[in-house]
């Protein structure tokens, strides 16, 4: 059986962002697994239109095709004002069927809450898109001076990825056996 295609989506497009380093860390961590093939999707690489277009643009088509190819997702999100960034919401909304019957895990970051409020908002959005969200995730408190790749975060990432790959394998088999009905 082919490895699971896991898209690691970096959701912030700010110039000075922690998400790039965190996204690369989780992508590299996930790529060490024998059961995954990682696709790093950085939203800063997409020139999305400011308003929802009448027809999909090239950037929208590139993004949605990567979502369609993925068996599961790790969403790397900051917390801005107790929610996730508009850039991530815009990207999520460009796809619809492509998200269905797939799992998503979260790596969040922020101050004090480590991005947990953003994750709770994302769970509601992904539930509407028929995405199974993982209970466990990775939180990075930016006030914490510890290294990103510490034992606690590696354990949290392993638990999240174990859940994610279990669901990704189960849901991939289910989608192959019978098309998902939304």
N, C-alpha and C positions, 0 to 999 in steps of 0.2 A: 504494500500500500504506500502511496506517495506521502511525503511529509505534509503536515498541515500548513497551509499558507496563512500566516499571521501578519496582518498589517498593523504596524505600530504607527499611530497617527499623532503627530505633534500638533496640538491645537492652537498654540499661540503664534501670532505673526508679528509681535512687537519686536522692535529692533534690539532692545536690551532685554533679553528673555533668558530665563533659566531652563525653559523647556527643551531647547536644543541639546544641551548637555545631558539632561535627564532622559530625553528620548533616545539619544545615541547609546546611553548606558543600558536602558532596558532592551533596546534592539540587539545590542551585543550580548547581553545576558541571555535573552531568549534564543539567539542563534547558536548558543552552545548546546542546545538540546538536539537530540537525534530525531525527534518527532516534529520539528518545526522548520519551516523555511520563512524567513522574515523579510517583509517588504516595508522599508521605512518610508512613510508618507509624511512629508513636512509641508504643512499648508502654506508656508512662506514661498514655496516653489510654484504656487498656482496664482495666476492672475484672474481671479474670479471677477465677474461683473459686479458693479455696485448695486444694481437692481436685478431682480430675478428676470432672466431673459425670456423672450417668446420662444426661442429655440436654444437648445444647449450650445454653449460655446465650446471651443476646443479644450479649454481648461476644465470645464465641467465634465466633458466626455472622458478626458484622461482620468480625472478623479473617480468618477462613478465606475469606470472599468476596473480600477484597482480595488474598489470596494466589492464589486461583483466577483472578482477573482479570489478574494480572501475567504478563508474558512472561518476566521475569527479576527478579533481586533483587540489591541491594547491602545486605549486612548490616553494620551499624556496631556493633562489639562492643568492650567493654573486656576487659581481662584481669584476672580476679580469681583469685588463687591458682593461676596457671598454667592457667586454664580460662576459660570464658565464664559469664555470670551465669545464675542459675536462672530469672530472668524470661524470658530468651531461650529457654532449653530448654523451659519450660512453653509458650510461644507456639508454638514449632516443633512440639511434640507435639500441639497441638490440630488441626493440619492433617495430612493424609497424602497422599491422591491429588492434592490441590491443588498440591503441590510437584513432582510427577512430571514428568520430561522437560523441565525448565527449568534455566537456568543461575543460578549465584550467584557474586558477587564479594564481597570483604571489604575493609572499612576498619576497621582495628583500632587500639587505642590502649592504652597502659600505660607503665610505667616500664621503662627499659632495653630490654626485648625488643619494645617497641612493639606488644604484643598478639599476637605471632606464635604463642605457645603456645595462646591461645584459638582462633585460626584453625585450627590443626592439629586441635584437638578438634572444631571445627565441620565440618571436611572429613569426618571419620568419620561424624558424624551425618547430614550431607547425602548422603553416598554411600548410606547405608541408605535414604534417601528418594528415590533415583533422580535426584538433582540433580547436574548437571555443574558442578563448582567451577572457578573461574578460577585459573590458576597465579599470575598477577600480582595484587597487591593494593596497598593503601596502608597504611602503618604510621606511627603518630604516637607518637613518644617524648615523653611528658609532661615529661621533664627537659630537653628541647630548648627553648630560648627562642625559636626561630625562629617566624615567623608561619605560621599554618596554610596559607594560600594562597601558599606559596612555589613556585618553579619546579620543584623536585624533586618535590613532592607533586602538582603539576599534571601533570607528565610521568607519574608513577605512576598517577594517576587516569585519565588519557587511555588509557594502555596497558590498564588493567583494563577500562575501559568499551568500548574497541575490541574486546577479546576477548568481553566479555559481550554486546554487541550482535550480534556475529557469531553466537555460539551461540544467542542468543535468536531471531534471525531464522531460522536453520536449524532449530531445534527447533520453532518455531511452525509453519513450513511442514510439517515432518514430522508434527506432531500433527494438522494439518488434513488431510493426505493419508491418514493412518492412525492410529487411536487407539492410544495407548501401552499396551503390555501389561507389567504389572508382575509 
